[in-house]
Amino acid sequence: LVVRNQIVNLQNVTSNGLDGTIKMDGFYSTKTDKKNPDIQFDYSVTNVDVQKTYNTFGFVQKMMPTGKYVSGKVTSSLSMTGKLGGDMMPVMNSLSGKGEMLLLNGVLSNFPVTDQLADKLHLTQFKTIKIQDLKLFYTFENGRVTIAPYKMKIGDIDAEIAGSHGFDQTMKYGVNLVVPRNMMGTEANNMVNGLLSQATSKGVPVKLGDKVNLAVTITGTTTNPKIETNLKNVAGDAVNNVKEEIKKEV
């Protein structure tokens, strides 16, 4: 620690914890504001336990609400600026920054969003999702975290996901899914046929091949999500749509 000119600098602060290693550099300064110091921190964590990290830090619970439903180890780096409150905790809506996160091997389960998606699409693959070598890039400001588009496999299903969530747990995500017809049961095929009928009634010509392209919109909150599904031919690219919405809001 170096204390000079109303600034406390933290240099190469390292520790073992949460089953992994943690490193932090940064400062807080009372030069311009005694009651709400300015902060700037860079941190990196290696192979920390997701559940232990989520349960330990209120900051992580707001930044990464899905962490409550993920088991596994994560490696992450984050840079941020903002303010500290009187309790020496970050003032959440003052924070801005960016980071990346690598989940080498984990499981997502009991997540209300994917549970509801499984029920809506009649695909049990979404109930428990194995995650491997998943890398996320994100930015945050004004109380919202924006996730850059990323791709992942859910069994034989190809998924592309992007969007944002707020520190208040609100969500706005777009998901493009490519689902092989041969893995869909009777109920899932009936759902797709229903979407096909709706498209035909609107005069949209749609031909279904061996794979079904679905556009999914997720809003609501992490604990009370609202999910809309449609054929991509009808709804368009869900990921690009939500990216454009976020740009307009910014």
HULINUR-V490432 format. One line per field, one symbol per residue. ss: DSSP state (A for helix, B for strand, O for the rest). phi: phi as a letter, one per 40 degrees, with the letter a starting at -180 (. if undefined). psi: psi as a letter, one per 20 degrees, with the letter a starting at -180 (. if undefined). A space follows every 50 residues. Layout:
ss=???
phi=???
psi=???
This chain:
ss=OBBBOOBBBBBBBBBBBOOBBBBBBBBBBOOOOOOOOBBBBBBBBBBBBA AAAAAAOAAAAAAOAAAAABBBBBBBBBBBBBBBOOOOOBOAAAOBBBBB BBBBBBBBBOOAAAAAAAAAAOOAAAOBBBBBBBBBBBBBBOOBBBBBBB BBBBOOBBBBBBBBBBOOOBBBBBBBBBBBAAAOOAAAAAAAAAAAAAAA AOOOOOOOOOBBBBBBBBBBBOOOBBBBBBBAAAAOOAAAAAAAAAAAAO
phi=.bbafgbbcbbfcbabafgabbbabiabbbccaccbdcbabbbbbbfccc ccccccbccccccbccdcbbbhbbbabababibbcccgbccdcccaiaaa abbcaabbafcdcccccccccfbcdccbbcbafcbbbabaafgbbbccda babbgcccbbbaiabcccgcbabbbbbbbcccbccccccccccccccccc ccgccbbcbcbbcbbbbbbgbccbcbbbbaccdccgccccccccccdccc
psi=ppoplkpoppploqrprkjbqpqpqarqpjghohhnqqqpqpqpqplqpg ghggihohghhhhmhihhjpqaqqpqqppqqbqqahjkqpogiiqqarrq poogoappqkphghghgghhiloihigopppplppqpqrqqkjqpppqpq qrpncjppppqrbqqrijjqqnqppppopphijpaggghhgghghggggh hjjoppppbiqpoqppppabrhimqpppqrphhgiaohghghghggggg.
